[in-house]
Amino acid sequence: MAEPRVAVIGSGSWGTTLAVLLAQKGLAVTLWTRTPDEAQRLQAARENRDFVPGLIFPAGLFVTSSLEQSLDRCALLLMVVPAQTLRENMRRARDFLPVEAVVVSGSKGLEIDTTQRMSQVIAEELPAAFHARIAVLSGPNLSREIANGLPTASVIASPDAATARFVQETMMLPRFRLYTHQDVIGVELGGALKNIIAIAAGAVDGFGFGDNAKAMVLTRGLAEIARLASAAGANPMTLAGLAGIGDLIATCASPHSRNHQVGERLARGEKIEMIQHSMKMVAEGVATAKAAMQMAARLRVELPITEQVYGVVFENKDPRQAVMDLMTRAAKSESD
């Protein structure tokens, strides 16, 4: 039986890393870029010097700006684009997608205004025949570490067990271990919401508040992620796994995390507009904070840390005042 052909839409650090990882496994992989110039540059250099310098493209990896060429005979499509552009990219790709293809979201975020998870956006843009073949990839996936050959594990979630197993078998490597899961809501919300908490954790480090404060932010952050996920229909125990606390720890602790960097720079007094303008890649926690507040209002869930992050990035609130407001909230039971 021939190995499945894989297409990756999104040539940022995570998309490029996944494309190289799967090509290293011996799969035929196409990496789609937005422009012909970018495709020609990456194809000629055999590396993505802007986002993952030094990660050499294997022979089985082909770069193109043609969606038709990228998706030709594709069995597995990985959508690895910023959350707020996923709908547009899925809409452009769907006319070229083979009818038996499996679609995996590698994006972590919520769509502003609709508050939809990425798998919901994909399902809305594809015919019903595809819906059982939609999955999501989430977990502690810092692309720089994976690109450097370091080991990690992640989760493939789909309501269809056969779809999850297909993706697991196709993508798993000795240094990239995959577990299957059926709680798509919990897996996606864990991956999306931890980026907001990572901004808060970065601010803690930027202020030099120490390890006790960092532990407080991670623990109470996990509690509010679980509250919102549970209200949305997830199993809160999912957040005790790789897509919850695992991803949260990695993103809040690593200096490679873009969201952590945003928090650090906010604590140093930089404005969010300047921070975002200077970053090559999108820090998903910023937009997700807005979508999460919209979702929380609809589901009547309290998100204290997210509320303060939202205030800082969207309402120009002073970060130190945000910390003070968190610390002086009314006394509560931890089990509330």
VMD Tcl script that draws the C-alpha trace (Angstrom):
set ca {
  {0.00 0.00 0.00}
  {1.41 3.41 -0.98}
  {2.24 5.91 1.73}
  {-0.32 8.75 1.98}
  {0.51 12.08 0.38}
  {0.51 14.97 2.85}
  {-0.15 18.66 2.25}
  {0.71 21.39 4.76}
  {-0.94 24.79 4.35}
  {1.05 27.38 6.28}
  {4.79 28.00 6.00}
  {5.44 29.54 9.41}
  {7.61 27.84 12.01}
  {5.09 25.15 13.03}
  {3.86 24.37 9.53}
  {7.41 24.12 8.20}
  {8.49 21.93 11.12}
  {5.59 19.53 10.61}
  {6.26 19.35 6.87}
  {9.93 18.52 7.43}
  {9.09 16.03 10.20}
  {6.74 14.07 7.94}
  {9.11 14.22 4.98}
  {11.86 12.84 7.24}
  {9.55 9.88 7.82}
  {9.65 9.21 4.08}
  {6.25 10.65 3.17}
  {5.64 12.74 0.06}
  {4.87 16.21 1.47}
  {3.95 19.51 -0.16}
  {4.32 22.76 1.77}
  {2.05 25.55 0.53}
  {3.15 29.18 0.67}
  {1.16 32.34 -0.04}
  {3.28 33.67 -2.90}
  {5.28 32.21 -5.81}
  {8.34 34.20 -4.69}
  {8.27 32.57 -1.25}
  {7.80 29.12 -2.75}
  {10.72 29.59 -5.13}
  {12.94 30.91 -2.36}
  {12.21 27.99 0.00}
  {12.44 25.41 -2.77}
  {15.84 26.75 -3.84}
  {17.29 27.20 -0.33}
  {15.86 23.89 0.98}
  {15.21 25.53 4.32}
  {12.97 28.24 5.78}
  {15.57 30.76 6.91}
  {12.98 33.26 8.16}
  {11.29 30.95 10.67}
  {13.28 27.70 11.11}
  {16.85 28.36 9.99}
  {19.03 25.27 9.79}
  {16.15 22.80 9.39}
  {17.03 21.24 6.03}
  {14.22 20.08 3.75}
  {14.37 16.36 2.91}
  {14.14 15.26 -0.72}
  {10.49 14.29 -0.29}
  {9.39 17.83 0.58}
  {8.19 20.03 -2.28}
  {7.23 23.71 -1.87}
  {4.55 25.36 -4.01}
  {2.20 28.34 -4.04}
  {-0.37 26.42 -6.10}
  {-3.21 24.97 -4.02}
  {-4.19 22.69 -6.89}
  {-0.67 21.27 -7.04}
  {-0.34 21.06 -3.27}
  {-3.60 19.16 -2.78}
  {-3.29 16.82 -5.77}
  {-3.94 13.26 -4.50}
  {-3.64 14.54 -0.92}
  {-4.72 12.00 1.73}
  {-3.89 14.20 4.75}
  {-4.16 17.98 4.88}
  {-2.65 19.91 7.78}
  {-4.03 23.44 8.23}
  {-1.33 25.38 10.10}
  {-2.25 29.03 9.66}
  {-3.14 31.83 12.11}
  {-6.55 31.23 13.67}
  {-8.11 34.40 12.28}
  {-7.16 33.41 8.71}
  {-8.16 29.76 8.90}
  {-11.63 30.26 7.42}
  {-10.29 32.16 4.41}
  {-7.58 29.56 3.76}
  {-9.98 26.63 4.14}
  {-12.41 28.30 1.76}
  {-9.66 28.68 -0.85}
  {-8.44 25.08 -0.46}
  {-11.76 23.21 -0.43}
  {-12.32 23.16 -4.21}
  {-9.03 21.28 -4.70}
  {-9.38 18.85 -1.77}
  {-9.82 15.17 -2.70}
  {-13.11 13.76 -1.42}
  {-11.42 11.13 0.80}
  {-8.88 13.45 2.42}
  {-8.54 13.83 6.19}
  {-8.19 17.43 7.43}
  {-6.22 18.24 10.59}
  {-6.11 21.60 12.33}
  {-2.70 22.48 13.70}
  {-3.84 26.00 14.62}
  {-4.57 26.98 18.22}
  {-7.10 29.73 18.70}
  {-10.72 30.84 18.60}
  {-12.31 32.87 15.85}
  {-13.26 36.36 17.03}
  {-17.01 37.12 17.07}
  {-18.13 33.57 16.19}
  {-15.99 32.17 19.09}
  {-15.76 28.99 17.04}
  {-13.00 26.47 17.56}
  {-10.81 25.69 14.57}
  {-12.47 22.34 13.84}
  {-15.85 24.10 13.81}
  {-14.56 26.65 11.29}
  {-13.23 23.84 9.08}
  {-16.51 21.91 9.31}
  {-18.49 25.02 8.40}
  {-16.39 25.54 5.28}
  {-16.43 21.90 4.07}
  {-19.28 19.70 2.82}
  {-20.88 17.37 5.37}
  {-19.13 14.37 3.78}
  {-15.82 15.60 5.28}
  {-17.05 16.12 8.84}
  {-16.14 12.66 10.14}
  {-12.62 13.14 8.75}
  {-11.73 16.32 10.68}
  {-9.20 16.13 13.51}
  {-7.12 18.48 15.64}
  {-3.49 18.33 16.74}
  {-2.58 19.86 20.10}
  {-0.09 19.48 22.91}
  {3.31 20.80 24.07}
  {4.63 21.51 20.57}
  {7.30 24.20 20.70}
  {8.43 24.10 17.10}
  {12.02 25.12 17.78}
  {12.59 22.13 20.07}
  {10.96 19.70 17.63}
  {12.99 21.16 14.76}
  {16.12 20.53 16.83}
  {15.23 16.85 17.14}
  {14.06 16.93 20.75}
  {11.31 14.50 21.82}
  {7.71 15.41 22.62}
  {4.21 13.96 22.65}
  {0.93 15.36 21.43}
  {-2.75 14.53 20.96}
  {-4.84 13.85 17.87}
  {-8.51 14.39 18.65}
  {-11.46 13.48 16.45}
  {-15.01 12.33 17.16}
  {-14.27 9.52 14.69}
  {-11.86 6.97 16.17}
  {-10.76 5.66 12.76}
  {-9.81 9.18 11.66}
  {-7.76 9.75 14.83}
  {-5.95 6.41 14.35}
  {-5.17 7.19 10.70}
  {-3.57 10.52 11.64}
  {-1.73 8.91 14.55}
  {-0.27 6.18 12.32}
  {0.63 8.62 9.56}
  {2.31 11.27 11.71}
  {3.87 9.43 14.66}
  {7.66 9.13 14.94}
  {9.88 7.86 17.77}
  {10.55 11.47 18.83}
  {7.00 12.71 18.08}
  {4.64 10.46 20.02}
  {0.91 10.85 19.39}
  {-2.07 9.81 21.52}
  {-5.64 9.67 20.23}
  {-8.53 11.43 21.95}
  {-12.25 11.91 21.28}
  {-12.82 15.07 23.36}
  {-12.26 17.57 20.55}
  {-13.74 20.45 22.56}
  {-11.41 19.93 25.52}
  {-8.32 19.39 23.38}
  {-8.97 22.50 21.27}
  {-9.88 24.80 24.15}
  {-6.85 23.66 26.13}
  {-4.59 24.55 23.21}
  {-6.28 27.88 22.53}
  {-6.77 29.24 26.03}
  {-3.32 28.38 27.38}
  {-1.91 31.08 25.08}
  {-3.78 33.71 27.10}
  {-2.40 32.33 30.36}
  {1.08 32.32 28.80}
  {0.82 36.08 28.30}
  {0.07 36.44 32.02}
  {2.94 34.08 32.90}
  {5.30 36.10 30.71}
  {4.27 39.24 32.57}
  {5.05 37.53 35.87}
  {8.56 36.81 34.61}
  {8.88 40.30 33.16}
  {8.05 41.83 36.52}
  {10.36 39.41 38.34}
  {7.57 38.23 40.63}
  {9.15 34.80 41.17}
  {8.19 31.15 41.04}
  {5.35 31.31 43.58}
  {3.50 33.84 41.44}
  {4.23 31.81 38.31}
  {2.78 28.69 39.92}
  {-0.28 30.67 40.97}
  {-0.90 31.89 37.42}
  {-0.51 28.41 35.92}
  {-2.75 26.76 38.51}
  {-5.52 29.35 38.51}
  {-5.17 29.64 34.75}
  {-5.78 25.92 34.38}
  {-8.85 26.28 36.60}
  {-10.42 28.91 34.36}
  {-9.54 26.98 31.20}
  {-11.30 23.94 32.68}
  {-14.33 26.04 33.71}
  {-14.85 27.42 30.22}
  {-14.14 24.08 28.52}
  {-16.59 22.29 30.81}
  {-19.29 24.89 30.12}
  {-18.68 24.39 26.39}
  {-19.24 20.64 26.70}
  {-15.73 19.25 27.31}
  {-14.65 16.68 29.87}
  {-12.62 18.73 32.39}
  {-10.30 15.73 32.89}
  {-9.00 16.31 29.35}
  {-7.28 19.42 30.72}
  {-5.17 17.19 32.99}
  {-3.50 15.74 29.89}
  {-1.06 16.78 27.18}
  {-3.45 19.23 25.49}
  {-4.19 20.90 28.82}
  {-1.60 21.09 31.56}
  {1.14 19.71 29.28}
  {0.75 22.48 26.71}
  {0.20 25.05 29.46}
  {3.49 24.23 31.21}
  {5.52 24.28 27.99}
  {4.05 27.56 26.74}
  {4.21 29.37 30.07}
  {7.75 28.25 30.89}
  {9.57 28.54 27.57}
  {11.33 31.70 26.39}
  {10.63 30.40 22.85}
  {6.87 30.91 23.34}
  {5.63 33.96 21.43}
  {2.81 34.51 23.92}
  {5.23 34.38 26.84}
  {7.39 36.96 25.03}
  {4.36 39.24 24.64}
  {3.71 39.14 28.39}
  {7.35 39.85 29.24}
  {7.45 42.84 26.93}
  {4.14 44.22 28.24}
  {5.58 44.06 31.76}
  {8.59 46.07 30.56}
  {6.24 48.83 29.41}
  {6.06 48.15 25.67}
  {2.73 48.69 23.93}
  {0.93 45.80 22.31}
  {0.89 47.44 18.87}
  {4.69 47.76 18.87}
  {5.14 44.21 20.12}
  {2.91 42.69 17.46}
  {4.45 44.79 14.70}
  {7.93 43.56 15.62}
  {7.05 39.83 15.68}
  {7.44 37.67 12.57}
  {4.76 35.21 13.73}
  {1.34 35.69 15.34}
  {1.00 35.45 19.12}
  {-2.41 33.75 19.15}
  {-3.18 34.61 22.78}
  {-3.93 38.23 21.92}
  {-6.87 37.60 19.58}
  {-7.94 34.56 21.59}
  {-8.33 36.73 24.70}
  {-11.01 38.70 22.88}
  {-12.80 35.60 21.58}
  {-12.58 33.92 24.99}
  {-14.21 36.90 26.69}
  {-17.02 36.74 24.12}
  {-17.45 33.01 24.76}
  {-17.33 33.46 28.53}
  {-20.06 36.12 28.38}
  {-22.26 33.79 26.34}
  {-21.69 30.83 28.68}
  {-21.67 32.96 31.86}
  {-18.25 31.79 32.99}
  {-15.83 33.88 35.04}
  {-12.28 34.17 33.64}
  {-10.32 36.50 35.97}
  {-6.87 36.12 34.38}
  {-8.22 36.30 30.84}
  {-10.19 39.42 31.79}
  {-7.03 41.18 32.96}
  {-5.03 40.09 29.89}
  {-7.86 41.42 27.72}
  {-7.79 44.72 29.61}
  {-4.07 45.14 29.05}
  {-3.98 44.23 25.34}
  {-7.28 45.75 24.20}
  {-8.03 48.54 26.69}
  {-4.52 49.85 27.39}
  {-4.75 48.89 31.05}
  {-1.57 49.24 33.06}
  {-0.12 45.72 33.61}
  {0.74 46.46 37.25}
  {-2.84 47.56 37.89}
  {-4.02 44.32 36.28}
  {-1.87 42.35 38.74}
  {-3.21 44.38 41.66}
  {-6.80 43.82 40.55}
  {-6.22 40.07 40.39}
  {-4.60 39.93 43.82}
  {-7.30 42.01 45.54}
  {-10.36 40.19 44.19}
  {-12.92 39.08 46.75}
  {-11.86 36.08 48.85}
  {-13.09 32.74 47.53}
  {-12.88 29.01 48.09}
  {-10.39 27.31 45.76}
  {-13.04 24.77 44.81}
  {-15.46 27.46 43.55}
}
mol new
graphics top color blue
foreach p $ca { graphics top sphere $p radius 0.5 }
foreach p [lrange $ca 0 end-1] q [lrange $ca 1 end] { graphics top cylinder $p $q radius 0.2 }
display resetview
